[in-house]
Amino acid sequence: MFDSTAKAKRHGEARDFVRLMIAKAAGGGAATEYFKQRWPESRNIDVIQRAAVEPGKINGESWGDELSPERYLASAFVEITIAKSVFGRITGMRNVPFNIRFPVQTGAASFGWVPSGGIVPCSSMSFTTASFKPLKVGGIVVTTQELAKLAAPDAETIISADLAAGIGSFLDEAFLDPNNAGVVGESPASITYGAPHVDASGVTAVAAKDDLRRMLGSITTDMVAPYIVMRRTTALHLAAADGGLDADNGAFRFLGPNGGTIWGVPVLTTASVPQGAESPPHNRIIAFDAAELLVGDVGLEVDITEQADLLMDSEPDSPPTGSSVLVNLWQHNLTAFKATRFVNWQWRKSGAVSYIDKVEY
């Protein structure tokens, strides 16, 4: 009961964060009054009122900004919406702060049986140091001002879905794509880049189980927090193996399009698992030990403006060139929501990830 009540409270806070963004877009300098008049039933009106008088910024540059009302609601939005992505559903990762050097163990201590009167083994653990730089994921969602001012609940759903789905799916692809080598100082390499992999050996459930054994067998860590990630269609095909691919589907009886388990290992499903370049494209299945993954993440920030010239392009020229076409938001009656998230990841040690390529089952 407590869990469901707490979850409902967080859903309400996430919804009110989107409403606050709409109020800022539609209400201008009177965002608080606009919010109170449009959503008088909100349980977070007192939080919104504090946000209106909160001094300073909420972009992580000043002390105590984690306590600002707007960031409090934003954290709920991140928790509810980004949790739908693979990156948001993984538990067991090692969270580390940005811009602080921390030790990374590279050698384990030695232990052994000691006979009576014998000498106890002595060793020194070896460490190196590492530091996480905050890397930024961002995007801009442009809507008409009419949509922001629309009283129907659909307006909240549309804006919320655009903000959340864009960053969530992009992060998943960047996180999982074996071809993502990353760019130093700009973006991290995927967890699968340079990882060992096996090619699918067939299309039957028997072949799938053999491939899964080989994939999992190539992971050399302790598998403290193991995960398998695949596309929903792959999971559905494996789950239906008894009537289609093969009668021997015992490994997949707890599997479905929304995930499940294989041999007790949690399976996460997403449409963001990158496919191969073949035609038609082949799928991939990825396995990893999240306990060996270092992650830094400070959450989501959203800015709003109606006064800007934008390059309406998913791959804009940077910097703009003479041929770049700018769109004036004010002239076209548009509102832009800019979402950014500071996040980074890297493996603590090698041998924690593998994948199956050229999957056709």
C-alpha positions in Angstrom: 0.0 0.0 0.0 2.8 2.4 0.9 4.6 1.6 -2.3 1.6 2.3 -4.5 0.8 5.5 -2.6 4.4 6.8 -3.0 4.4 5.8 -6.7 1.1 7.7 -7.2 2.7 10.8 -5.4 5.7 10.7 -7.7 3.5 10.4 -10.8 1.6 13.4 -9.6 4.8 15.4 -9.1 6.1 14.3 -12.6 2.8 15.5 -14.2 3.0 18.8 -12.4 6.5 19.4 -13.6 5.2 19.2 -17.2 2.3 21.4 -16.2 4.8 23.9 -14.8 6.7 24.0 -18.0 3.4 24.6 -19.9 2.5 27.3 -17.4 5.9 29.0 -18.1 5.3 28.8 -21.8 1.7 29.9 -21.8 1.6 32.2 -18.8 4.9 34.1 -19.3 5.8 36.1 -16.2 2.6 35.0 -14.5 3.4 31.3 -14.6 2.4 30.6 -11.0 -1.0 32.3 -11.3 -1.6 30.5 -14.6 -0.8 27.2 -13.0 -3.1 27.8 -10.0 -6.0 28.8 -12.3 -5.6 26.0 -14.8 -4.8 23.2 -12.3 -6.4 24.2 -9.0 -6.7 20.6 -7.9 -2.9 20.1 -7.9 -1.4 18.9 -4.7 1.9 20.7 -5.5 0.6 24.3 -5.7 2.6 25.1 -2.6 5.8 23.8 -4.3 5.0 25.8 -7.4 4.6 29.0 -5.3 8.0 28.4 -3.7 9.5 27.9 -7.2 8.2 31.4 -8.2 10.3 33.1 -5.5 13.3 30.7 -5.4 16.5 32.7 -5.9 19.4 31.6 -8.1 19.6 28.9 -10.7 18.8 25.2 -10.7 21.5 24.1 -13.1 23.9 22.6 -10.6 26.0 25.8 -10.3 25.1 27.0 -6.9 25.0 25.3 -3.4 21.7 23.8 -2.3 20.1 23.9 -5.8 19.2 20.2 -5.4 16.6 21.4 -2.9 14.9 23.9 -5.3 11.2 23.2 -5.8 11.5 23.1 -9.6 14.4 20.5 -9.4 12.3 18.5 -7.0 9.5 18.2 -9.5 11.9 17.6 -12.3 13.5 14.7 -10.4 10.1 13.0 -10.3 9.7 13.5 -14.0 13.0 11.9 -14.6 12.3 9.1 -12.2 8.9 8.2 -13.9 9.6 8.8 -17.6 13.3 8.0 -18.0 12.8 4.8 -16.0 10.9 3.5 -19.0 14.3 3.3 -20.9 16.8 0.5 -20.4 19.3 2.9 -18.9 16.8 3.9 -16.3 15.8 0.4 -15.4 19.2 -1.0 -14.6 20.0 -1.3 -10.9 23.3 -2.3 -9.3 25.5 0.2 -11.2 28.2 2.1 -9.3 27.2 5.7 -9.1 30.2 8.1 -9.0 30.2 12.0 -8.8 31.5 14.2 -11.6 34.8 16.0 -11.5 36.1 14.1 -8.4 39.0 11.7 -8.6 38.1 8.3 -7.2 40.1 5.0 -6.9 39.4 2.1 -9.2 40.7 -1.3 -8.1 42.8 -3.1 -10.7 44.1 -6.0 -8.7 42.5 -8.1 -6.0 44.0 -9.1 -2.6 45.3 -12.7 -2.2 43.7 -15.2 0.2 44.3 -18.9 0.9 44.1 -21.7 3.5 46.5 -21.3 6.4 47.7 -24.4 8.3 48.3 -24.2 12.0 51.3 -22.1 12.7 51.5 -21.3 9.0 52.1 -17.9 7.3 49.1 -15.9 6.3 49.3 -14.7 2.6 50.0 -11.0 2.3 49.3 -8.8 -0.7 48.7 -5.2 -1.6 45.6 -4.3 -3.6 46.4 -2.3 -6.7 44.5 0.8 -7.7 44.4 3.5 -10.3 42.5 6.7 -10.2 39.8 8.0 -12.5 37.6 11.1 -12.9 34.3 11.5 -14.6 33.6 14.5 -16.8 30.0 15.5 -17.2 28.9 14.9 -20.8 25.7 16.4 -22.1 22.8 14.9 -24.0 20.3 17.5 -25.3 17.5 18.2 -27.6 14.8 20.8 -28.4 11.1 20.0 -28.8 9.2 22.7 -30.6 5.4 23.1 -30.2 2.8 25.7 -31.2 1.8 28.1 -28.4 -1.8 26.9 -29.0 -0.7 23.4 -27.9 0.9 24.8 -24.7 -2.3 26.7 -24.0 -4.7 23.9 -24.9 -6.7 23.0 -21.8 -7.1 19.3 -22.8 -5.0 16.7 -20.9 -3.6 15.6 -24.2 -1.4 18.6 -24.3 0.4 17.5 -21.2 0.7 13.9 -22.6 2.1 15.1 -25.9 4.7 17.4 -24.5 5.7 15.0 -21.7 6.1 12.1 -24.2 8.2 14.2 -26.6 10.5 15.3 -23.8 11.0 11.9 -22.2 11.0 9.6 -25.2 13.6 11.6 -27.1 16.3 11.5 -24.5 15.4 8.0 -23.3 15.6 6.4 -26.7 18.7 8.3 -27.7 20.5 7.3 -24.5 19.6 3.7 -25.0 21.0 3.6 -28.5 24.1 5.4 -27.4 24.5 3.1 -24.4 24.0 -0.2 -26.4 25.3 0.4 -30.0 28.5 -1.6 -30.7 29.5 0.9 -33.3 29.5 3.8 -31.0 33.2 4.6 -30.3 32.4 7.8 -28.4 34.2 11.1 -28.7 36.7 12.2 -26.1 35.3 15.1 -24.1 31.9 14.9 -25.9 30.2 11.5 -25.6 31.1 8.1 -24.0 31.6 5.0 -26.0 28.8 2.4 -25.7 29.1 -0.4 -23.2 29.4 -2.9 -26.1 32.1 -1.0 -28.1 35.0 -3.4 -28.6 33.2 -6.1 -26.6 33.5 -9.8 -27.5 30.6 -11.2 -29.4 29.3 -14.4 -31.0 27.3 -14.8 -34.2 24.0 -16.5 -34.0 24.3 -20.2 -35.0 20.8 -20.8 -36.3 17.1 -19.9 -36.0 15.8 -22.5 -33.6 15.2 -22.3 -29.9 18.0 -24.9 -29.4 20.4 -22.6 -31.4 19.3 -19.6 -29.3 20.0 -21.4 -26.1 23.4 -22.4 -27.3 24.2 -18.9 -28.4 23.1 -17.5 -25.0 25.3 -20.0 -23.2 28.3 -18.9 -25.4 27.5 -15.2 -24.9 27.1 -15.5 -21.1 30.2 -17.8 -20.9 32.4 -15.1 -22.4 31.6 -12.7 -19.5 34.4 -13.1 -16.9 33.1 -11.0 -14.0 31.2 -12.4 -11.0 27.8 -11.5 -12.6 26.7 -9.7 -9.5 24.0 -7.7 -11.3 23.5 -9.5 -14.7 21.2 -8.3 -17.4 20.2 -9.4 -20.9 18.8 -6.8 -23.3 17.0 -7.5 -26.6 14.3 -6.1 -28.8 10.7 -6.8 -27.9 10.2 -8.8 -31.2 13.1 -11.1 -30.3 11.7 -11.8 -26.9 8.2 -12.5 -28.3 9.7 -14.9 -30.9 11.6 -16.8 -28.2 8.6 -16.9 -25.9 6.5 -18.4 -28.7 9.2 -20.9 -29.6 7.1 -23.9 -28.6 4.7 -23.3 -31.4 7.0 -21.8 -33.9 10.8 -22.1 -33.8 11.2 -25.2 -31.8 9.5 -27.3 -29.1 12.4 -27.0 -26.7 11.7 -23.6 -25.1 12.1 -24.3 -21.4 14.6 -21.4 -21.1 12.0 -18.9 -22.4 8.9 -19.8 -20.4 9.3 -16.7 -18.2 10.0 -14.4 -21.2 7.6 -12.0 -23.0 7.7 -8.8 -25.1 7.9 -6.8 -21.9 10.9 -8.7 -20.6 11.1 -11.4 -17.9 14.0 -13.8 -17.1 16.2 -16.3 -18.8 17.8 -18.8 -16.4 17.1 -16.3 -13.7 18.8 -13.4 -15.5 16.6 -10.3 -15.8 15.7 -9.5 -19.4 15.0 -5.9 -20.5 13.3 -5.2 -23.8 13.5 -2.1 -25.9 13.1 -1.0 -29.5 16.4 0.9 -29.1 18.7 -2.1 -29.4 20.7 -1.2 -32.5 20.2 -3.6 -35.5 22.9 -4.7 -37.9 23.4 -3.1 -41.3 22.2 -6.1 -43.3 19.0 -6.0 -45.4 16.7 -7.0 -43.8 18.6 -5.9 -40.6 19.5 -8.6 -38.1 19.0 -8.1 -34.4 21.3 -8.3 -31.4 21.1 -9.7 -27.9 23.3 -8.1 -25.2 24.4 -9.3 -21.8 26.4 -7.4 -19.2 27.2 -7.2 -15.5 25.9 -3.8 -14.3 28.0 -4.1 -11.0 31.1 -3.3 -13.0 29.6 -0.2 -14.7 30.5 3.2 -13.3 27.8 5.9 -14.0 27.5 9.6 -13.3 24.1 11.2 -13.8 22.7 14.5 -12.4 19.3 14.3 -14.0 17.3 16.4 -16.4 17.1 20.1 -17.0 14.4 21.8 -19.0 14.5 25.4 -20.4 11.7 27.2 -22.2 11.7 30.1 -24.6 9.5 31.8 -27.2 12.3 34.3 -28.1 14.9 32.6 -30.2 16.0 31.8 -33.7 16.3 28.0 -34.2 17.9 25.7 -36.8 15.0 23.3 -37.2 17.2 20.4 -38.0 18.0 17.1 -36.1 21.6 17.5 -37.3 22.2 21.3 -37.3 25.3 23.0 -38.7 27.6 23.8 -35.8 28.5 26.6 -36.1 25.7 27.8 -38.4 26.8 28.5 -42.0 25.5 31.0 -44.6 23.1 28.3 -45.9 21.6 27.6 -42.4 17.9 28.5 -42.3 16.8 30.0 -39.0 13.2 30.0 -37.8 12.0 32.8 -35.5 9.9 31.3 -32.7 8.0 34.5 -31.9 7.2 35.2 -35.6 5.8 31.6 -36.0 3.9 31.5 -32.7 6.1 28.6 -31.4 7.5 27.6 -28.0 10.7 25.6 -27.6 11.4 23.2 -24.8 15.1 22.4 -24.4 15.9 19.3 -22.4 19.5 18.4 -21.4 20.9 15.7 -19.2 24.5 15.4 -17.9 25.5 11.7 -17.9 28.6 9.6 -18.4 29.6 5.9 -18.0 32.6 3.6 -18.3 33.5 0.1 -17.4 35.3 -0.5 -14.1 37.0 -3.6 -15.6 36.9 -5.5 -18.8 35.1 -8.8 -19.4 31.7 -7.5 -18.1 29.8 -7.5 -21.5 29.2 -9.6 -24.5 26.5 -9.8 -27.3 25.1 -12.1 -29.9 25.1 -10.6 -33.5 23.1 -11.5 -36.6 20.1 -12.8 -34.6 17.2 -14.1 -36.7 15.2 -15.9 -34.0 
